[in-house]
Amino acid sequence: MTQIINGKKIADKIKNGIVKQIAKLSDRPNLAIILVGERADSKLYVDLKQKEAKKCGIDTHLYKFNEDVDEEELLQSIDFINNDELIDSVLLQLPLPEKFNTDKIVNAIDVKKDVDGFHPENLKKINSNLPLLTKERVGVRSYITPPLAGVILEILQDINCDLQDKQIVILANSAIFMQGVGNILQQKGAKILPCKYGEKKLPDCTKQADVIVTAIGQKHYLTADYIKEDAVIIDIGIIKEEKNTFGDVDFDSAKNIASFITPVPGGVGPITIACAFRNVLKLYEQNHK
């Protein structure tokens, strides 16, 4: 029988640990959140992150820009935040309006304050198999785990899924996401299958996987026909239609064949925020050392 993964339960466990650690600090970590444009979903996510950050003991500072802001002005603002000693970490709400060069904006964030872990310097460390940034390794060259990679690790740990020799498929539109997450999972002993979204023979490939991670943003793309019996399904896709939210996975068909599956909503979303806050705390500890 398929078990539905409770994202809120996992997230609450992570946040409770963060609260206990912050309670021991002499001051509170400070997170800058950058929001560009008027996307309703992005505004909703930012409001939620601010609310949850407050519960964890993290102070937030919102930098909100109209969609018509000049890219150079945005970059200057990021440079100001980078040099603001009060700010320990920076979170850029994505996606940005189409006119912006997202890679350029992401790369402008100081790697020592990059909550999402997608800065080129951090990705180089991931690719070089350097150790994760932990409290014991503050001051050592190490990397921040991108929150979505953290989500996958947390879920697999919660369901007692050992990654050693597991075959994993990662379906995503983002090469950065696929590379960063894939390398981290490989470091844990997993084997990444060369399945690519959009290929005609994709089901033949995905049906070999013990774990499928999907982040393509296409409603109900992944059906039971793509899934091996008792596979673990982690659905990171988020598709908004009016007041409804859907994932990449056709939940109703997949739940009859998977061993574990994340729902949308209520699956990876809460854990992603919790993992981001954990990075805020890690960056605070690193920068204050």
Secondary structure, DSSP 8 states (H G I E B T S, - for coil): --EE--HHHHHHHHHHHHHHHHTTSSS--EEEEEEES--HHHHHHHHHHHHHHHHHT-EEEEEEE-TT--HHHHHHHHHHHHT-TT--EEEE-S---TTS-HHHHHHHS-GGGBSS--SHHHHHHHHTT--B--GGGTTSS-B---HHHHHHHHHHHHTT---TT-EEEEEES-HHHHHHHHHHHHHTT-EE----TT-TTHHHHHTT-SEEEEE---TT-B-GGG--TT-EEEE---EEETTEEE-SB-HHHHTTT-SEE--TTTSHHHHHHHHHHHHHHHHHHHHH-
